[in-house]
Amino acid sequence: MEVLEAVCQVLKVDPKTVEVNYAFVSPREIHRLNLQFRQVDRPTDVLSFPDGDINPETNRRFMGDVLICRAVAKRQAKELGHSLAREITFLQVHGTLHLFGYDHIEPEDEVKMLGLQREIMALLS
């Protein structure tokens, strides 16, 4: 099962109606984007850029882009004691949930998002 399919299954969204672009970027690029869009002057692991427009070629809602820094993910995987593949999958899930409007700024929102992440990761393992 692909990440977007798993997210859609848990969120009860038809996966044939949405699309997401996943891409890897360098530490320098994610640092630049993190500073530009979040005013945080350091590299980060994942950034999400929501869109929401209908793709005229597919007639699906383009949810947006999820950008992952493989170097940061690799470091985090080592620190957390799991594989790089697991960390990248988690970052895809996390970023995709942001595209669907979930966040973790407020404690109650964080609890909701963490629960969804666990449920989706369980489907993917």
One Martini backbone bead per residue (centre of mass of N, CA, C, O) as a GRO file, in nm:
protein
  125
    1MET     BB    1   0.097   0.036   0.022
    2GLU     BB    2   0.054   0.357  -0.012
    3VAL     BB    3   0.055   0.645   0.148
    4LEU     BB    4  -0.195   0.782   0.024
    5GLU     BB    5  -0.383   0.542   0.062
    6ALA     BB    6  -0.363   0.527   0.372
    7VAL     BB    7  -0.461   0.807   0.433
    8CYS     BB    8  -0.733   0.780   0.288
    9GLN     BB    9  -0.844   0.547   0.451
   10VAL     BB   10  -0.845   0.693   0.729
   11LEU     BB   11  -0.998   0.963   0.606
   12LYS     BB   12  -1.213   0.885   0.393
   13VAL     BB   13  -1.075   0.895   0.097
   14ASP     BB   14  -1.062   0.901  -0.235
   15PRO     BB   15  -0.769   0.829  -0.407
   16LYS     BB   16  -0.891   0.915  -0.702
   17THR     BB   17  -0.920   1.246  -0.606
   18VAL     BB   18  -0.605   1.255  -0.538
   19GLU     BB   19  -0.283   1.438  -0.509
   20VAL     BB   20   0.079   1.395  -0.459
   21ASN     BB   21   0.396   1.546  -0.412
   22TYR     BB   22   0.710   1.383  -0.393
   23ALA     BB   23   1.028   1.513  -0.257
   24PHE     BB   24   1.370   1.564  -0.277
   25VAL     BB   25   1.601   1.757  -0.076
   26SER     BB   26   1.832   1.951   0.023
   27PRO     BB   27   1.959   2.102   0.292
   28ARG     BB   28   1.977   2.381   0.161
   29GLU     BB   29   1.683   2.396   0.051
   30ILE     BB   30   1.526   2.344   0.320
   31HIS     BB   31   1.648   2.583   0.465
   32ARG     BB   32   1.549   2.804   0.278
   33LEU     BB   33   1.243   2.733   0.304
   34ASN     BB   34   1.222   2.753   0.613
   35LEU     BB   35   1.298   3.052   0.622
   36GLN     BB   36   1.091   3.169   0.418
   37PHE     BB   37   0.812   3.021   0.546
   38ARG     BB   38   0.902   2.996   0.885
   39GLN     BB   39   1.152   3.144   1.012
   40VAL     BB   40   1.370   2.898   1.006
   41ASP     BB   41   1.732   2.865   1.068
   42ARG     BB   42   1.706   2.553   0.934
   43PRO     BB   43   1.698   2.248   0.885
   44THR     BB   44   1.463   1.999   0.782
   45ASP     BB   45   1.269   1.717   0.712
   46VAL     BB   46   0.974   1.859   0.650
   47LEU     BB   47   0.761   1.994   0.387
   48SER     BB   48   0.449   2.166   0.328
   49PHE     BB   49   0.247   2.248   0.020
   50PRO     BB   50  -0.040   2.361  -0.031
   51ASP     BB   51  -0.326   2.370  -0.257
   52GLY     BB   52  -0.629   2.240  -0.417
   53ASP     BB   53  -0.627   2.207  -0.703
   54ILE     BB   54  -0.729   2.116  -1.013
   55ASN     BB   55  -0.626   1.878  -1.229
   56PRO     BB   56  -0.682   1.886  -1.568
   57GLU     BB   57  -0.554   1.600  -1.644
   58THR     BB   58  -0.706   1.425  -1.387
   59ASN     BB   59  -0.936   1.554  -1.197
   60ARG     BB   60  -0.765   1.614  -0.943
   61ARG     BB   61  -0.673   1.693  -0.631
   62PHE     BB   62  -0.411   1.903  -0.550
   63MET     BB   63  -0.267   1.905  -0.239
   64GLY     BB   64   0.059   1.889  -0.290
   65ASP     BB   65   0.375   1.928  -0.133
   66VAL     BB   66   0.641   1.697  -0.031
   67LEU     BB   67   0.939   1.773   0.144
   68ILE     BB   68   1.248   1.587   0.168
   69CYS     BB   69   1.530   1.531   0.381
   70ARG     BB   70   1.748   1.278   0.373
   71ALA     BB   71   1.969   1.368   0.573
   72VAL     BB   72   1.782   1.416   0.814
   73ALA     BB   73   1.644   1.140   0.812
   74LYS     BB   74   1.899   0.975   0.863
   75ARG     BB   75   1.967   1.095   1.138
   76GLN     BB   76   1.697   1.026   1.277
   77ALA     BB   77   1.702   0.723   1.239
   78LYS     BB   78   1.952   0.677   1.407
   79GLU     BB   79   1.849   0.811   1.672
   80LEU     BB   80   1.577   0.612   1.673
   81GLY     BB   81   1.645   0.312   1.558
   82HIS     BB   82   1.576   0.319   1.245
   83SER     BB   83   1.497   0.322   0.934
   84LEU     BB   84   1.497   0.513   0.660
   85ALA     BB   85   1.232   0.411   0.538
   86ARG     BB   86   1.058   0.468   0.788
   87GLU     BB   87   1.115   0.773   0.804
   88ILE     BB   88   1.010   0.851   0.525
   89THR     BB   89   0.727   0.747   0.563
   90PHE     BB   90   0.658   0.926   0.803
   91LEU     BB   91   0.705   1.198   0.651
   92GLN     BB   92   0.487   1.151   0.444
   93VAL     BB   93   0.254   1.132   0.638
   94HIS     BB   94   0.290   1.400   0.781
   95GLY     BB   95   0.278   1.582   0.527
   96THR     BB   96   0.000   1.485   0.427
   97LEU     BB   97  -0.165   1.576   0.670
   98HIS     BB   98  -0.112   1.873   0.624
   99LEU     BB   99  -0.261   1.883   0.346
  100PHE     BB  100  -0.537   1.794   0.514
  101GLY     BB  101  -0.515   2.006   0.784
  102TYR     BB  102  -0.311   1.905   0.980
  103ASP     BB  103  -0.187   1.959   1.320
  104HIS     BB  104   0.063   2.044   1.616
  105ILE     BB  105   0.031   2.305   1.795
  106GLU     BB  106  -0.200   2.206   1.946
  107PRO     BB  107  -0.254   1.962   2.169
  108GLU     BB  108  -0.519   1.841   2.040
  109ASP     BB  109  -0.398   1.823   1.752
  110GLU     BB  110  -0.160   1.640   1.818
  111VAL     BB  111  -0.319   1.397   1.913
  112LYS     BB  112  -0.467   1.350   1.647
  113MET     BB  113  -0.217   1.325   1.460
  114LEU     BB  114  -0.074   1.094   1.609
  115GLY     BB  115  -0.301   0.889   1.572
  116LEU     BB  116  -0.300   0.888   1.264
  117GLN     BB  117  -0.005   0.806   1.226
  118ARG     BB  118  -0.025   0.533   1.365
  119GLU     BB  119  -0.248   0.412   1.186
  120ILE     BB  120  -0.096   0.441   0.916
  121MET     BB  121   0.168   0.290   0.990
  122ALA     BB  122   0.024   0.019   1.043
  123LEU     BB  123  -0.061  -0.021   0.742
  124LEU     BB  124   0.256  -0.001   0.635
  125SER     BB  125   0.386  -0.261   0.813
   0.00000   0.00000   0.00000
